[in-house]
Amino acid sequence: MVISMHGQTVTDSTTHGGEPRRLLSVDDVGRTLGGITRRQVYRMLDSGELESVKLGRRRLVPADAVDALINRLRNSSKQPPRPAQPPSRPPAQPAPAPPPTQPPRRQHVARGAAA
């Protein structure tokens, strides 16, 4: 398949010589998964959600790993929805008790002092 981008003609990144590519670059994976960013692809690689191999300094993703991810996403979206549950809140804490009050102090008045 030939695509024209900005006046240049390039071949589709998922084929090579008419055969499907077996290893895809991070950019190719992002485009295959609907245009997600490189950062999102790397997060999936780091979390183990998406398998990859290293070839020299490049990190490549097997095409069948992308297919497996798509199938997992399809299957998880087919599960019946869970019943809605109200959000759980921690139990309300009672207000702290005020500090105990002390009776007012009396001022000492010296006896026998003339006023």
VMD Tcl script that draws the C-alpha trace (Angstrom):
set ca {
  {0.00 0.00 0.00}
  {1.34 3.45 -0.88}
  {0.52 6.53 1.17}
  {1.32 10.09 0.18}
  {2.44 12.23 3.09}
  {3.48 15.85 2.62}
  {4.26 15.27 -1.03}
  {6.36 12.18 -0.32}
  {5.41 8.65 -1.24}
  {6.10 6.05 1.43}
  {5.11 2.44 1.84}
  {2.83 1.30 4.62}
  {4.91 0.57 7.73}
  {3.13 -2.72 8.43}
  {4.33 -4.40 5.24}
  {7.76 -5.04 3.82}
  {8.00 -6.25 0.26}
  {4.33 -7.27 0.31}
  {4.72 -9.42 3.44}
  {3.52 -8.37 6.88}
  {6.30 -7.20 9.17}
  {6.90 -9.41 12.17}
  {8.54 -6.75 14.34}
  {7.12 -3.27 14.70}
  {8.75 -0.10 15.96}
  {7.24 1.78 18.89}
  {5.91 4.39 16.44}
  {4.33 1.67 14.27}
  {2.65 0.18 17.33}
  {1.27 3.59 18.31}
  {-0.23 4.04 14.85}
  {-1.59 0.48 14.83}
  {-3.31 1.06 18.18}
  {-5.21 4.08 16.96}
  {-2.56 6.77 17.11}
  {-1.54 6.50 20.76}
  {1.66 8.27 21.78}
  {5.12 6.76 22.09}
  {4.92 7.43 25.81}
  {1.74 5.36 26.11}
  {3.36 2.50 24.18}
  {6.43 2.61 26.46}
  {4.16 2.55 29.54}
  {2.51 -0.63 28.22}
  {5.96 -2.12 27.57}
  {7.19 -1.19 31.06}
  {4.09 -2.63 32.74}
  {4.39 -5.91 30.81}
  {1.03 -5.35 29.12}
  {2.81 -5.46 25.76}
  {5.73 -7.76 24.91}
  {8.88 -6.45 23.23}
  {12.34 -7.52 22.13}
  {15.58 -5.58 21.88}
  {17.50 -5.64 18.65}
  {20.68 -3.69 19.17}
  {19.56 -0.38 20.67}
  {16.04 -0.60 19.26}
  {13.01 -1.86 21.13}
  {10.69 -3.70 18.77}
  {7.29 -5.26 19.35}
  {6.31 -8.56 17.72}
  {3.23 -8.11 15.55}
  {1.56 -11.07 17.26}
  {2.02 -9.32 20.65}
  {0.03 -6.37 19.28}
  {-2.65 -8.79 18.04}
  {-2.75 -10.48 21.46}
  {-3.16 -7.09 23.17}
  {-6.02 -6.18 20.84}
  {-7.72 -9.53 21.55}
  {-7.34 -9.04 25.32}
  {-8.87 -5.58 25.02}
  {-11.74 -6.97 22.97}
  {-12.42 -9.74 25.46}
  {-12.30 -7.41 28.46}
  {-14.81 -5.07 26.83}
  {-17.21 -7.99 26.15}
  {-17.55 -8.90 29.83}
  {-20.91 -7.94 31.35}
  {-20.80 -4.67 33.24}
  {-20.44 -4.89 36.97}
  {-23.30 -3.61 39.11}
  {-22.72 -0.05 40.19}
  {-21.59 0.27 43.76}
  {-21.62 3.49 45.70}
  {-18.16 4.87 46.29}
  {-16.73 3.67 49.55}
  {-15.96 6.36 52.07}
  {-14.01 5.94 55.26}
  {-16.20 6.07 58.38}
  {-16.73 9.56 59.69}
  {-14.46 10.44 62.55}
  {-16.10 12.05 65.57}
  {-15.02 15.60 66.28}
  {-12.23 15.77 68.84}
  {-13.37 16.61 72.37}
  {-12.50 20.13 73.50}
  {-9.76 20.36 76.11}
  {-11.00 20.31 79.70}
  {-11.72 23.75 81.10}
  {-10.14 24.87 84.35}
  {-11.90 27.16 86.81}
  {-10.68 30.75 86.67}
  {-7.81 31.51 89.04}
  {-8.34 33.89 91.90}
  {-5.90 36.66 92.39}
  {-4.15 36.60 95.73}
  {-4.86 39.65 97.81}
  {-2.49 40.28 100.66}
  {-4.26 40.48 104.05}
  {-3.97 43.44 106.13}
  {-3.02 45.64 103.28}
  {-4.74 48.95 103.33}
  {-6.67 49.77 100.33}
}
mol new
graphics top color blue
foreach p $ca { graphics top sphere $p radius 0.5 }
foreach p [lrange $ca 0 end-1] q [lrange $ca 1 end] { graphics top cylinder $p $q radius 0.2 }
display resetview
